[in-house]
Amino acid sequence: MAGITLSGVEKHYGAQRVVHGINLDIAHQEFVVLVGPSGCGKSTTLRMIAGLEEITGGEVRIGQTVVNDLPPRKRNISMVFQNYALYPHMDVRENLGFGLRIAGQPSAVVAERVAEAAAILGLTDLLDRTPAELSGGQRQRVAMGRAIVRHPDAFLFDEPLSNLDAKLRGQMRAEIKKLHQKVRTTIVYVTHDQVEAMTLADRIVVMKDGRIEQVGTPMEVFNNPVNTFVATFIGSPPMNLLPGTIRDSAVVLADNSAVPVPARLRGRAAEGQRVILGIRPDDISPAGHGLGTVAEATDLTLTVALAEPLGMESLIYTSVAGQEVQAKLYGPRIVQPGEVLPFRLALERAHLFDAETTRSLEV
Amino acid sequence: MTAPQIPLKKRVQAVALWLTTFVLMVIMCVPGLWVVLSAFRPNREILAKPPVWIPTELTLSNFGKIFGIGSEQVAIPVTSYFVNSMVIALTSTVIALIIGMAGGYAFARYRFRFKGGVFLGLMLFRAVPGIALSLPIFMMWSRLGLIDTKMGLIIIYVSLNVPFTIWLIDGFFRQIPMSLSEAAQVDGCTRWQAFWKIEFPLARSGIAAAGVFAFLTSWNEFALASQLTRSTDSKTLPVGLMDFTAQFTIDWAGMCAMAVIIIVPALIMTFLVQKHLIAGLTFGGVKG
């Protein structure tokens, strides 16, 4: 029974600050994903929770205990590493039972708990193999098994899927999700892959340059990004950003074409304010090939520069006001480069950001 | 019957390669072989002119002589030399390994001030030939009363070997991902336990190799030992070998028998290195 609380957590290496005062409350049994580009401090934050990295400032609590000065072994957490960190000189059974043996558990208990973890993860047949004899996915599962045998207060995952190929990554993602549903332990998961973040998380923490940009459920972060960084980082392909100026309830773009300000955002931006219009590729589609019915839209006629057919949908590269824009076409229709098509822009899902601060005008 | 056509040029190259290898091997092996053969032959056959290449008579009496077994004896205390050599080589190896493990681990795992400089210094120290230091060492040792003591040689061999053991063991610890020790610590180990249960077993082959090299260095060292030893208190086997040269005669048979005694432990050790150097142990524990 333990949540994790970070208050004002900082990390400096000499004069260099890599984490700038992070505040985060992780509830018991919650699955929280820290996501951000490399160097954003997400792994460092995780390692501070684990006790593998000293905390320069602030406080980390696991349950009610302040763990700042506790070594990893006293924090009752377990961790899955990016390279799995399986002990190469031990077989799977010994790898799984290592933590329990160190804790001095009787061998009957170790055997029982190892068998239980192996059953959960489908490792029963592999118990006598060494890590070198396992495939990538199997190693991944052993690493997870080693984490669950000890029944810790929290699991920490440090980019656990980044060494797997795309197909296996998808499978293991589902297994991690299932595991969480089964064992219901608090999970802090670090990744740079926004798809993993979206699919796994109860809550996503988007980080950049050692700061938290936004915390929210995947849909909150997707639907209401607080700034252009979150807007482009979450969602694939990334949101299109078009700079413009507010004139008469419209965003006037670089080529003087105007896109009406979405109704829900009227009055949020001052006349003459420089803004950025954000629109996801899914919300710009050739007329009749969009995502369902749209209550509020505007029409644009655009020329296709390049089309990538993906089967049931195509990704279309075009340009608006001289800037490359990605659009989506839903339906099995082949589009040729050079084709001129009427596009519908779903204004009800468009976003406005201040051009100076890059912050959303919605909040 | 059509044999696969190998181009003439390739065949010539292959033959040339074989011949070169053969000649080089002969140059390298024949002296060793001659020493071993001579150890088992009577003196008259060793000294025969023209040389007797294929031995007609093999005997163990040369070994009996130097160990004082049998009627003929040589007044050379080979047993003492052997014990001295063993004590000095083993002790200095154990100490060099302990320091090498601590140092190698520190260089591989910790950041500290002047790390690069200290490491470079150790390597440069290694580049100095020991014999170049013999005069200052002799003077210091004579003041300290360490001339003709085992301790005197042990100190020198430890200092000769430590840079090397640190360097080799550092390399092995570097190959072991940090995350293994971290995983062990998260699993409930102290740093010390993580070292002994995870990192030490994985670096074991490297540590064994370093140990064997250190042992061989001490076991075979002649130059410094010949200056710093006087008597059966501290003389080692390579120095003892000189006892077979008298003013007018050289006891080739005895000398060769003793050389074989020196070579055998070295050979055993070399085989051990070979076995242990098959590292690759860490493969599979990390990544795919």
Boltz contact constraints between the chains, C-beta under 6 A:
constraints:
  - contact:
      token1: [A, 52]
      token2: [B, 182]
      max_distance: 6.0
  - contact:
      token1: [A, 72]
      token2: [B, 185]
      max_distance: 6.0
  - contact:
      token1: [A, 72]
      token2: [B, 186]
      max_distance: 6.0
  - contact:
      token1: [A, 73]
      token2: [B, 185]
      max_distance: 6.0
  - contact:
      token1: [A, 73]
      token2: [B, 188]
      max_distance: 6.0
  - contact:
      token1: [A, 78]
      token2: [B, 186]
      max_distance: 6.0
  - contact:
      token1: [A, 79]
      token2: [B, 186]
      max_distance: 6.0
  - contact:
      token1: [A, 81]
      token2: [B, 179]
      max_distance: 6.0
  - contact:
      token1: [A, 83]
      token2: [B, 179]
      max_distance: 6.0
  - contact:
      token1: [A, 83]
      token2: [B, 286]
      max_distance: 6.0
  - contact:
      token1: [A, 83]
      token2: [B, 287]
      max_distance: 6.0
  - contact:
      token1: [A, 85]
      token2: [B, 179]
      max_distance: 6.0
  - contact:
      token1: [A, 85]
      token2: [B, 180]
      max_distance: 6.0
  - contact:
      token1: [A, 85]
      token2: [B, 183]
      max_distance: 6.0
  - contact:
      token1: [A, 86]
      token2: [B, 285]
      max_distance: 6.0
  - contact:
      token1: [A, 87]
      token2: [B, 198]
      max_distance: 6.0
  - contact:
      token1: [A, 88]
      token2: [B, 282]
      max_distance: 6.0
  - contact:
      token1: [A, 88]
      token2: [B, 284]
      max_distance: 6.0
  - contact:
      token1: [A, 88]
      token2: [B, 285]
      max_distance: 6.0
  - contact:
      token1: [A, 89]
      token2: [B, 201]
      max_distance: 6.0
  - contact:
      token1: [A, 98]
      token2: [B, 187]
      max_distance: 6.0
  - contact:
      token1: [A, 99]
      token2: [B, 187]
      max_distance: 6.0
  - contact:
      token1: [A, 99]
      token2: [B, 188]
      max_distance: 6.0
  - contact:
      token1: [A, 102]
      token2: [B, 188]
      max_distance: 6.0
  - contact:
      token1: [A, 102]
      token2: [B, 189]
      max_distance: 6.0
  - contact:
      token1: [A, 103]
      token2: [B, 188]
      max_distance: 6.0
  - contact:
      token1: [A, 131]
      token2: [B, 284]
      max_distance: 6.0
  - contact:
      token1: [A, 131]
      token2: [B, 285]
      max_distance: 6.0
  - contact:
      token1: [A, 132]
      token2: [B, 283]
      max_distance: 6.0
  - contact:
      token1: [A, 132]
      token2: [B, 284]
      max_distance: 6.0
  - contact:
      token1: [A, 136]
      token2: [B, 288]
      max_distance: 6.0
  - contact:
      token1: [A, 163]
      token2: [B, 287]
      max_distance: 6.0
  - contact:
      token1: [A, 163]
      token2: [B, 288]
      max_distance: 6.0
